Amino acid sequence: MWYRAGAELVVVVHLLFISFIVGGVFLTWRWPKIMWAHIPAVIYGVLVEFAGFTCPLTLLENGLRQRAGEAGYHGGFISHYLIKLIYPPGLTHGMQVGLGVLLLLVAIVGYLGFLRQHGLADRLSRGRSGRATAAHWQQPAARP
């Protein structure tokens, strides 16, 4: 019984982790320090999609299910639980790479929004010191 409960807990943690990978960038808008956990999580998620390796949480869940007397499953967490909901039938490696690219695009857009919201984009354009550079103050030449 405890092994089965452990396996179910791993499913919940796994789903929360995937949700954090996909949407955690928007949490950084409110709590910027989350960025230090989110960026490595995104890198890990993209690597899983690009390389197609099995997440350790999937292995843990399967191990717990087998110890509970249940059959584990083949493939990864996403393909077992979510494939019918969010992936089309016949998932290919090319489609997984596309999902990895989509994940990167969401992260990039989210972090650009973060920079904009926190006024960092303007500071970065003015230089590291926060002072305007000479190019920032140049006026366009007057036309005759």
N, C-alpha and C positions, 0 to 999 in steps of 0.2 A: 504494500500500500504506500509506503513512504517513497519507494522508487518511482511509482507512478505519479505521486504528487510532485516529486522533484522534477520529473519530465515535463509535467504541465507548467511548473514554474519556469523552467528553461524556455518553453514556448512563449510565455508571456514576456520574459526578458529579451528573447530574440526579436519578437515583434516590436518591442519598445526600442531596441537598438536600431533596427531597420528604420523605424519612424524617425529616430534621432538623426540618422545618416541623411535621410531625405529632407527633413524639415528643420533640423537643428540650426541651420544658418539663420533662420528667422528668429530663433531664440536669442541669437547674439545681438540682435538689434536692441533688445531690452537689457540683456546681461552679457556684456562684451567678453568677460572672462571665459565664457563657455566656448569661445573660439578655440582655446587651447586643447579642448577635448574633441571639438567637432572636426577640425581640419584633419587630424589623424584618422578619425572615424570615416570621413569621406574618402581619404586615400585608401583605407582598407576596403571599403565598399566597392570602390572603382576597381581595385585589384581583383576582388572576388569575381566581379562581372567580367573583366577583361580576361583573366586567367582561367576562370571557371573552376577554381578549387573549392573544396567543401569547407564551410565554416566550422570551427571547433565547437560552437554551440550545437550544431546539428549532430556532431559525433557524440557529444555529451548526452543530448536528448535520446538518441538511439541506444546508447549504452544503458541509460536509466530504464528505458522501456524494456529492453531485453532482460535486465535484472528483475523487472517487475513481472516477467513472464509474458510480455507482449512481444509482438513482432516489431522490429524496427522498420524503417523504410529505406529505400534506395534513393540516391539523389540528394539534393540539398533541401533546406528548409523552405525556400521560396518555391521550388518546383513541387514539393509535396503539399504545402498548405495554400499557397497563393496563385499557383499557375493557372488554375481554372478561373480565377477572379480577375487577375491583372495582366496575364500573358495570353497571347493567342495560342491555339493548338499548334504543336510542332515547333516549339521553341528551338531556334538554332543558335550556334555560337555567335553568328553575325548579329542576331537580334539582341543577345546579351551584351555585346559590345555597344550596340546602339543604346541600350538602357544605361550602360556606364557613361556614355557621352551625355545622355540626358541628365544623369545625376550630376555630372560636372557642370553642365549649363545652369542647372538650378542653383548649385553652389556659387557659381560665378555671379549670376544675377543677384543672388541674396547678399553676397559680400560687397558687390557694387552698391547695393542699397544701404548696406551697413556704413560704408565709407561716406556716402552722400548724407545719410541721416546724422552722422556724428561730425560732419564738417571736415572730415579728413581728406576728402578728395581735393578741396580747395587748398588745404595746407600742403598737400603733396605737390600740387602744381606750383606753389610758391617756393619750394625748397625745404630742406630738412629743418632749418632753423625757425621756420614759421614766418620769416621775413620775406618780403617780396623780392624776387630777383630782378636784375636789370631788365630782362626781357618782359617781365610782368608790367613794368612801368612805361615801356616804350609806347609812344603814341603813333598811330598810323600816319604815314606821310600825307600831307595835304595835296590834293590834286589841283593843278592849275586851271 
